[in-house]
């Protein structure tokens, strides 16, 4: 850590959690295209009407809270089946066409509709995004996830992708991923298989559901209990209130793991547990910061916390006194995390570094009020650093990951 300190201590940087989830779907009631904060299942029922047979996310929200989640944003989108854009099922019921429903879930950037309604959030911004309905939409579901992944990268969220209904076996799921290479990204993870949960609308009979709601809740709980930098996998990562739609053998698990798919397994005395913590870039990434869920989410946490914590710097002259204050504030924040075990290394020097000087900025940057930090974090081994670049611009902040 820099031994020098500014004459006037800067404002401290505070940890901004990434355990807040966001869900997008059709629901029984509630405002359209408006992110509504919910902190319990009872609040969700009050705003959105509880379980809805066609709404996968209504069950996902329940499982989020059942598995330890504490805060979620819920966005209701119009059901195309209610506006005439529908197909008739074999039983004669009106169902939204997959294409129209995908369009509704995606929405539009300019009008901030669909998933893009999340763009305007400033307070308690979501760190986890789940759209389980997309798993029902075949090829159109991949289109929803591709758009959601772009949004997640832009807003610093982590996307949970669910196994498609039409790719139920391990081989089919791997084929589906092979056909959708754009989903292989460090900001996304896929958990398999689907889960059974007693459906209150079918007199308690088991029905299969996408795992993202339960997984989001468990990630949220583990963030609070162990820290976002800890791997959310193993016997301590047990899901509540669910069972598995299929049990996987060791021979099935191995190729799925190599493909970057996180399995959910059943163990006596522990129930269903998360048995993998790889991102969807896991099979192709060589850098740990893109390969593993806890490291990627930890870096998103750091980017968000430091960017927001340095907003005050946007109104100060871009010169050496400011650089000293920025380094001091950032190093103080990272030192506290290191002492909590969030980085590797016996000394702070081995655990992280913070550069903010003429080595990180050009003269043009300085003249135009662009403050740039280069931060290294030893997330896996001491003195082996994952590097972040974070920018603070005159008039407002903008993260710029390397």
ROVEX-500893 format. One record per residue: residue in one letter; x, y, z of N, C-alpha, C, O, CB in turn. Coordinates in steps of 0.2 Angstrom, whole numbers, plus 5000, padded with zeros to 4 digits. Each point is the difference from the previous one (the first is absolute). Last residue first. Glycine has a CB too. Example, Ala and Ser with C-alpha at 12.3 -4.5 7.8 and 13.67 -1.06 7.14 Angstrom:
BEGIN
S506449895035500450065001499650055003500350065001500349914989;A499649755010499650065000500450065000500549995003498649955003;
! end
This chain:
BEGIN
X494849814908500549984995499849934997500449984996500550095010;X497350125004500449945002500549984994499850014994499249955013;X499750265001500349984994500449945001500650005001499450124995;X497950055016500549955000500249984993499749994996499849975015;X499650284997499949954996500549945001500650014998498950074993;X499350175021500549944999499849954995499449994999500950035013;X499450274990499749935001500549954999500550014997498450035000;X501650205001499350004999499649935001499450005000500850094992;X502349905002499750065002499350004999499849994994501350075004;X500049715005500050054995499750065003499550005004500449924987;X501349845016499650055003500050064995500650034999499549935013;X500649754986500050074998499550055004499449985001501149984988;X500949785013499450045001500150074999500550035002499249895007;X501449824986500150074999499350035001499549984998501450004994;X500449785017499450044998500250074998500550025003498849915005;X501949804995500050074999499450034998499649984996501650015001;X499949795017499550014995500050085000500050035005499349864997;X502949975007499550055000499550004994500250004994500650075013;X501149805010499749994993499450044999499549985003501049904997;X500750115021500450044995499849984993500450024995500549985013;X498249835009500350065002500450034994500449964997499750005015;X497849894982500749995003500350075002499850054996500349844997;X497650105001500149935000500749995003500049955005499350034985;X499850245007499449965002500149935001499749975003499750124991;X501950165005500249935000499449955003500049995006501250054996;X498950214985499749965005500349935000499949974995499050105005;X501550204990500149934999499849975006500150025006500950004987;X498550224993500049975006500149924999499749974995499550125010;X500950184984500149934998500149965007500550025004500150024985;X498150215003500449965004500149934997499649974996499950095014;X499950214981500049934999500449965005500650025002499350004986;X498850235004500449975006499949924999499549974999500350135009;X499750134977499949935000500549975005500649994998499050014990;X500150245003499649985006499949925001499549985003500050134997;X501850024983499250004999499749975006499449984999500850014989;X502250045011499750064998499350004999499650055001501449974993;X500149785012500150055005499650074998499750035004501449915000;X499149894980499549985005500050055006499550025002500749864995;X501450154986499350014997499549985005499550045001500949954988;X501849965015499950075001499350024998499750045003501649984996;X498949735008500350044996499950075001499650025004500349894987;X500049885027499750054996500450034995500650015002498750015008;X501449815006499349984998499650044996499549994997500549955013;X502350114998500049934997499349974998500049964996501150025010;X499250235006500150014993500249934997500050004993500450115009;X498149875019500650044999500150014992499549984996501049995016;X498449855006499650064998500550064999500250045005498749925000;X500949765003500450054996499550054998499549994997501449934999;X499349865022499650054997500450064997500550025003498649965006;X500949735000500450074999499550054997499449984997501749965001;X499049805018499750054995500550064999500550015003498349965001;X501749835009499349994999499750044995499549984996500549995015;X502350034997499949944996499349994998499849964996501149995010;X499750235008500450014993499949944996499950004994500950075011;X498449935017499550044996500450014993499650004995499950065014;X501149725005500150085001499550034995499849974995501450025009;X498849784997500250015007500150085001499950025006500649864995;X497949994979500750035002500050025007499550025003500550034986;X497749924994500649965002500650045002500150054997499449864996;X497850165010500650004995500549965003500149985006499750134990;X498249935016499850014993500550004995499850004994499350065011;X500949935021500149944996499850004993499949954997500050005014;X500150235006499449965001500149934996499649965000499650145002;X502450084997500049975007499449965001500049965005500550144999;X499650004975500649955001500049975007500149945001500550134990;X497950115005499749944996500649945001499849945002499550134990;X501250155016499549975004499749934997499949965004499850165000;X501850014983500449975006499549975005500149945003500850144996;X498350034982500249944998500449975006500049945001500150094987;X499150195015499449954998500349934999499749955003499650154992;X502350075007499649995006499549955000499949965004500450164999;X500749954977500549965004499749985007500049955002501050094992;X497950124992499949934997500449955004499849955002500050114987;X500450175018499349985001499949924997499749965004499950164995;X502550004997499949985007499349975002499949965003500950144999;X499749974975500449945002499849995008500049945001500950084990;X498250175001499749954997500349935002499749955002499950134988;X501450135017499449985003499649944998499749965004500250174998;X502049954986500249975007499449985004500049955003501050124996;X498750044980500249934999500249975007499949945001500550094987;X499050205011499449955000500349934999499649965003499750144992;X502450065006499650005006499449955000499849975005500650154998;X500849924976500349965005499750005007499949945003501150084991;X497450054986500750015001500349965006499649965003500350164992;X497849974993500349934998500850015001500350014995498749964997;X498950165021500550014995500449934999500249975005499950164998;X497349855006500750035002500550014995499949964995499949995016;X497949954988500050075001500650035002500050065002498849935000;X500949774996499850034993500050085000500050034995499349875003;X501049945021500650034997499950034993500450044998500249875008;X497749995009500250065002500650034996500150065000499549915012;X499649814986499650054996500250075002500050044996499149885003;X501749855009500450054997499650054996500450044997500649885003;X498049885009500350035006500550064998500250045004499749855002;X499049974977499550055004500350035006499850065001499349864996;X502349934991499750064995499550045004500150064999500149864991;X500649905022500550054999499850054995500150065002500849865000;X497749905002500150035006500550064999499950055003499949845004;X499749964975499450045002500250055006499850065000499449854995;X502449944997499950054995499450045002500150075000500349864991;X500149885023500550055000499950064995500050065002500849855002;X497749914995499950035006500550065001499850055002499849845003;X500749964977499450054999499950045006499850065000499749864991;X502149925011500350054996499450054998500150065000500849874996;X498549875015500450045005500350074996500050055003500349845004;X498549944981499650045004500350055005499850055001499449854998;X502149954988499750054996499550045004500050064999500149864991;X501049915021500550054998499650054996500250065001500849865000;X497849895006500150055005500550054998499950065003499949855005;X499649934975499450045003500250045005499950065000499349864997;X502649994985499749985006499550055002500150065000500949885003;X500450094977499849935000499649985006499649954999501450034996;X500050245000499549994995499749925001499549994997501050104995;X501449995021499550055001499449994995499450035002501550055002;X501049784995499649985005499450055001499549995002501449955004;X500450024971500150045005499449985006499550004998501050094994;X499549814986500749985004500150045006500349975004500250004985;X497249944996500450065003500649975003500049945003499050124999;X499349804988500450044995500550055003500550014997498649974994;X499249895021500349954996500550034995500449964997498649975004;X499650205014500549965003500449954996500549995001498750025008;X499050174988500750014996500549945003500550004997499350135001;X498049905011500049974994500650014995500049974995498750045006;X501649985026499650044995499949964994500449954999500050165006;X499949775019500450034994499550044996499449995000501349915000;X499249955021500050075001500450034994500550045001499449955012;X498849774998500450034996500050075000499550035002500449884990;X498649945019500649965000500550024994500449974997499049935008;X498350165013500450024994500749975000500350005005499150114995;X498549765012500550055001500350024993500049974996500249985016;X497649915002500250034993500650055001499850055004499149924991;X500749875026499650024995500350024993500549974999498750065010;X501749885013500150074998499550024995499950074999501349925003;X498949795008500150045006500150084998500050045004500549865001;X500049934976499649985006500250055005500650015002499349874994;X500250204979500449975005499649985006499750055003501450014992;X498750044977499749975006500449965005500449964997498550044997;X501650214986500049935002499649995007500050045004501149944989;X499450204984499749995007499949935001499749964996499750155003;X502450034984499549955001499750015007500350035005500349894988;X500650244987500049985007499449965002499450014998501150105004;X501049944975499450005002500049975008500349955001499250034987;X502350054995499950065003499350005003499750055002501150014991;X500449764995499650044996499950075003499650044997499949864997;X501549925018500550024995499750054995500350054998500349855003;X498050005015500450055003500550034995500250065000499749875011;X498749904982499650065001500550055003500050064998498949885004;X501949844995500050044994499650075001500250054996499949844997;X500049975026500750024998499950044994500350054999500249855006;X497650005005500250065003500650024997500150064998499449915012;X499649824984499650064997500350065003500050054996498949885003;X501949885010500250004993499650054996500350034995499949855006;X499350085022500750034999500250014993500350044998500049915013;X497150054993500549955002500750044999500050054997499349854999;X498250205009500549994995500549965003500250005006499650114990;X497449935007500649995003500649994995499949964995499550005015;X498150184988500449944998500750005004500350055001499249954987;X498850165017499649964995500449944997499749964997499850155000;X500850005028500250004993499649964996499749955002501450065002;X498250145019500349944998500250004993499850044996499649895013;X499950265012500049974993500349945000500449985004499650134991;X499950055024499349994997500049974993499450004997500350105010;X502650015000499549985005499349994995500050034995500550045015;X502449904986499450044998499449975005500049945002500450074986;X502450015016499449954999499450054999499950055003500649865004;X502150104997499650044995499449964998499949984994501150085001;X500849865019499850065003499550044996499650055002501449965005;X500249804985499549985004499750065004499449995003501249904998;X500450174976500249955005499549995005499450034999501750015000;X499350204987499949934998500349955006500450025004499750024983;X500150225007499449985002499849934997499649984996500050135004;X502850035008499749964995499349975002499949975005501250004991;X500050275012500049935002499649964994499550024998500650015015;X500150214988500649974997500049935002500549974997500150145004;X497750035007499949994993500649974997499949964995499350145005;X500149865026500350054996500049984993500049944998500750095011;X498249875011500749984999500450054996500650005000499149885000;X497950145007500349965005500849994999500350005005498649944996;X499850194984499950035007500449965005500350035004498650024993;X501049874980500350075000500050035007500650025003499150004985;X499049795009500749985001500550064999500550015004499349884991;X497950135001500149985007500749995001500350025005498649934996;X500450104977499950065004500249985008500350045003498850004989;X500949794992500650044999499950065005500550025003499649944985;X498149905011500649975004500650044999500450015005499149884993;X498650174990499950015008500649975003500250045005498549964994;X501349974978500050075002500050025007500450035003499150004986;X500049755003500750015000500250085002500450015004499749904987;X497650025006500349975006500850025001500250015005498949904994;X499850164981499750035006500349985007500250045004498749984989;X501749874985500350075002499750035006500450045003499849974985;X499249775001500450005006500250075002500250025006500249874992;X497450024988500650024998500450015007499750025005500050034984;X498349785011500150074999500750014999500549965001498650075007;X498849764994500750024999500150084998499550034997500749854999;X498049985020500050034994500750024999500450025005498450014995;X499649815018500650034998500050024993499649974995500949955013;X497350095008500449954996500650034998500150064998498849894998;X499450165018500649985002500349954996500649975003498950055008;X498550094983499949965006500649975002500049945003498850034993;X501250184986499849934998499949965006500249945000500450084989;X500050215013499550004995499849934998499550004996500950125000;X501549915018499450025004499350004995499549995003501250075006;X501749804988499650064997499350015004499649955000501050034988;X502049915018499349995000499650064998500050055003500249875006;X502250024981499750035006499349995000499650004995501350095004;X501649834987499349995002499850045006500450015005499749874990;X501950174985499849985007499249995001499650024996501350055008;X501349924976499450045002499849975007500249945002499450094986;X502949925007499450004996499550055002500150035005500149854992;X501850225002499749944997500049955005500549985003499850054985;X500450255006500049945005499549954997499550024997500750065013;X501550144981499449964999500049945005500549975001499550064986;X501050245009500149935002499449974999499450035000501450005009;X500650224985499449965000500249935002500649984999498950084992;X502050125003499550045004499449955001499550035002501050084995;X501549844990500150005007499550035004500149995006501150014991;X498349874979500250065003500250005007499649965004499750104987;X499549814988500649985003500450075003500450024996499649874997;X498050114992499849995007500649985005500050015006498949964991;X501150044979500150075002499850005008500150055003499649994986;X500249764997500750025002500050075003500450015005500149914987;X497749895001499950075002500750035003500050015006498749974996;X501049794990499650044995499950075002499850044996499649865001;X501749955018500450004994499750044994500350044996500149855008;X498450075016500550055001500450014994500250054998499849925014;X498449864987499750075000500550055001500050064997498949895008;X501849834997499850024993499750075000500250044995499749845002;X500450035024500750024997499950014993500450054997500249885011;X497550005003500250065002500750024998500150064998499249925012;X499949814984499650054997500250075002500050054996499049875003;X502049895012500250014993499650064996500350034996500049845004;X499050075022500750035000500250014993500350064998500049895013;X497150054991500549955002500750045000500150054997499349854998;X498650225000499949975006500649955002500250005006498650014993;X500350184984500749975001500149975007500450025004500150074988;X497550035001500149954994500749985000500249964995499050104999;X500150105023499649945000500149954995500049945001499250135004;X502850095003499450004996499649945001500349955001500350124990;X501150045027500049954995499350004996499550005003501349935004;X500150305005499749945001500149954995499950024994499350045013;X502350165002499649974995499849935001500349965004500450114988;X500150175021499949935001499649974994499450024999500650005014;X501750214991499449974997500049935002500549964999499550124992;X501150165019500149934999499449964998499550005004501550005004;X499750284991499749955003500249934998500449994995498650085005;X501650174993500449975006499649955003500149995007500550114995;X498750044979499850025006500449975006499950015006499050014989;X501549924982500050075000499950035007500350055002499349954986;X500449775007500650025000500050085000500550035004499849874989;X497749995007500349985006500750035000500350035005499049874996;X499450124980499850055005500349985006500250055004498749964991;X501549854988500350064998499850055005500450055002499549924986;X499249825015500750005001500350074998500550025004499649854994;X497750094997500150015007500750005002500250035005498749914997;X500550014976499950085001500150015008500250055002498949954989;X501149785002500550044997499950075001500550045002499649884989;X498349935016500650005004500550044997500450025004499349865000;X498350104984499950045007500650005004500250055002498649924998;X501349904981500050074998499950045006500350055001499249924987;X500349805014500750024999500050074998500550045002499849844995;X497650035004500350015007500750025000500250045004499049885000;X499650034976499950065002500250025007500250055002498849954991;X501149784998500550044997499950085002500550035000499649894990;X498549945025500449974995500550044997500450035004498649914993;X499550105023499950034993500449974995500050034994499750075012;X500249865019499549974997499950024992499549984997499950025014;X502250095005500249934999499449964996500149954998500650065012;X499250234997500349994994500249924998500049984995500550145007;X498549975019499549984995500449994993499749964996499550115010;X502050005014499949934999499549984995500049944997500250045015;X501450214995499450014996499949924998500149984995500250145000;X501450045023499749944998499450014996499550045002500949915009;X502050185001499450004995499849934998500449964998500050154998;X501150045024499949944997499450004996499550035002501049915008;X500350255001500749974999499949934996500449974998500150095012;X498050194995500049935000500749974997500350034996498549975002;X500850245016500049974993500049935000500449975004500150134992;X499150095021499949925001500049974993499549964998499950055013;X500350234985500049985007499949925000499649974996500050145008;X500350004975500650025003500149985007500549985002499450124991;X498749844982500149995007500650035003500649994997498749915002;X499850094977499950065004500149995007500050055004499249994988;X500949784992500550054999500050065004500550025002499549944987;X498449855009500549995005500550065000500450015004499449864997;X498550084982499750045006500550005006500050055004498949934992;X501449884984500350075000499850055005500250055001500049934987;X498849805008500649995004500450075000500350015005499849874992;X497650164995500249945000500650005005500050035005499649944984;X500150265002499549955001500349935000500650004998498650074996;X501650185001500149975006499549955002499750005006500950104998;X499750034976499450015004500149975007499550005004499850004986;X502549994994499750075000499550015004499950055004500449964985;X500549775008500550045004499750075000500050035006501049904990;X497449855003500450044995500450055005499950025005499349974986;X499849745011499850075000500450044996500349984995499350005016;X500349774997500650044998499850085001500450045003500149874989;X497849935011500549995006500650054998500350035005499449854997;X498750104982499750045006500549995006500150055003498749924993;X501749924983500050074999499850045006500250055002499649934986;X500049785013500750025000500150084999500350035004500049864992;X497650025002500150005007500850025000500150045005499049874998;X500050064976499750065003500250005007500150065002499049944990;X501749814996500350064997499750065004500450055002499849894987;X498949855016500650015003500450064997500350045004499849844997;X497250125002500549974995500750015003500150055003499149974987;X498649965026500450054996500549964996500349955002499650135007;X497749824998500750005002500450054996499950004994500149885010;X497350025002500450054996500750005004500150015006498950064990;X499449715003500250065004500450044995500449984996499549965015;X499249844983499650064998500250065004499650054999499549874998;X502049865004499450005004499550064998499550005003501249945006;X501550034981499649944998499350005004499549974997501649975000;X499950305000500349945002499549944997499550014998501150045012;X499750204979499549955004500449945001500349974996498750084998;X502050215003499949944997499549965004499950015006501349994989;X499350285003500049945004499949944995499850004994499850065016;X500350214992500649964997500149945004500449995004500250124993;X497750045010499849974993500649974997499949964995499350135004;X500750015023499950054995499949984993500150034995500650045013;X499849795012499450045002499950064995499550045001500749935011;X501649884986499449964999499450045002499449984998501249915005;X501650195000499850014993499349964999499650024996501650005000;X499750095027500049934997499750014993499450025000500449925012;X501750255002499349984998500149924997500549984997499250145000;X501949955023500050024993499349984998499749955003501550044995;X500250075027499449964996500050034993500050064999499349935012;X502750005009499750034994499549964997500149954998501050115000;X500349965027499649964996499750054994499750055002500049875008;X502550065010499650044995499649964996500249954997500650145003;X500249855026500049994992499650054997499550035003500549854999;X501250025023499750064996500049984993500549984997499950105012;X500349765008499750055004499750064996499550035003501349945006;X499949744990500050074997499650055004499649985004500549974985;X500149805015500450055004500150074997500350045003500349875001;X498149894989500749985000500450055003500650004999499249934992;X497950105006500049945004500749985001500249965004498750004991;X500650234991499950015007500149945004500350005006499050104991;X500849864980500550055002500050025007500549995004499450064985;X498449825001500649965002500650045002500449985004499149934988;X498550205001499849965006500749965002500250015006498549984991;X501350124982500150055006499849965007500450025004499350084988;X500149774988500750025001500150055006500449995004499849994984;X497649965004500349955004500750025002500349985006498949934989;X499850234991499650015006500349945005500050025006499050034988;X501849964983500450045005499650015007500350025005500250044985;X498649824991500549975003500450045005500249975006500049974984;X497350075000500550045002500649965003499949995006499350114995;X498649824992500450014994500650045002500450024995498649984998;X499449955024500249944997500550014994500449964999498549995004;X501050205019499650004994500349944995500650004999499250135002;X500449975027500149954995499550014994499450025001501049905007;X499750305006500249935002500149964994500250024995499249995015;X500050234991499549955000500249935002499649964999499850124993;X501850155006499949974994499549945000500049964995501250075003;X499350135021500150044994499849964994499750034995501250035011;X498949835015499650065001500150044993499550034998500749985014;X501149804991499349984999499550075000499650004996500649895010;X502150134999499949984993499349994998499750024995501549935005;X499450095022500050064997499949984992499650044997501250025011;X499549765006499350045002500050064996499450024998500649935014;X502049934987499549974996499350035001499650014996501049885005;X501550265004499849945002499549974995499750034996500450015016;X501050174985500549975005499749945003500349975005500150144997;X499450064974499749955005500549975005500549984997498650004994;X500550244989500449965005499649965004499550025002501350074998;X498949984974499750015006500449965005500249944999498750074996;X501350104978500349965006499750025006500050055003501049944991;X497850034982500250045006500349955005499749965003499450134995;X499649864981500750034999500250055005500450054999499349944989;X497849955016500449974994500750045000500050075001499049904992;X499449985029500150044995500549974995500449965001499550145007;X498449745006500650055001500150044994499849994995500749935012;X498549814995499850075001500650055001500649975000498349995005;X501249804989499350015001499850075000499450024998500649875008;X502350064981499749985007499350025000499750034995501449995011;X501349954977499350015000499749985007500349955003499550044985;X502850075010499549954998499450034999499950065002500749855003;X502150125006499550034995499649954997500249944998500750144999;X500949985026499649954996499550044995499750055002500449875008;X502350125007499550034996499649944996500449964997500350155002;X501049935026499849964994499450044996499750055003500649845002;X501950155014499350024998499849974993500450004995499750115012;X502149885004499649955001499250014999499649965001501250005008;X501450174991499849974993499549955001499949964996501250074999;X499850195021499949934999499849994993499750044997500049955015;X501950204998499350004997499949934998500349974995499850155001;X501750015022499849944996499350014998499550015003501349925003;X500750294998499649955004499849944995500050014994499550085013;X502550134997499649954995499649955004500349975004500650054987;X499950245018500149934999499649964995499550034998500849975014;X500650264988499449965002500249934999500349984995498950115002;X502950055007499550004995499449975003500049965005500850044986;X501150145023499849934998499450004995499550045002500949925009;X501650234992499349995002499749934998500049994994499850145005;X502549914998499950045005499250005003499949995006501050084990;X500249714991499850074999499950045006499849975005499749994984;X502249845010499350015001499850074998500550045002499549875007;X502149884988499850075000499350005001499649964997501450084996;X500149765003500150025007499850075001499950025006501049904994;X498049884984500450074999500150025007499550015004500050024985;X500249715008499650065000500450065000500650005003498549945003;
! end
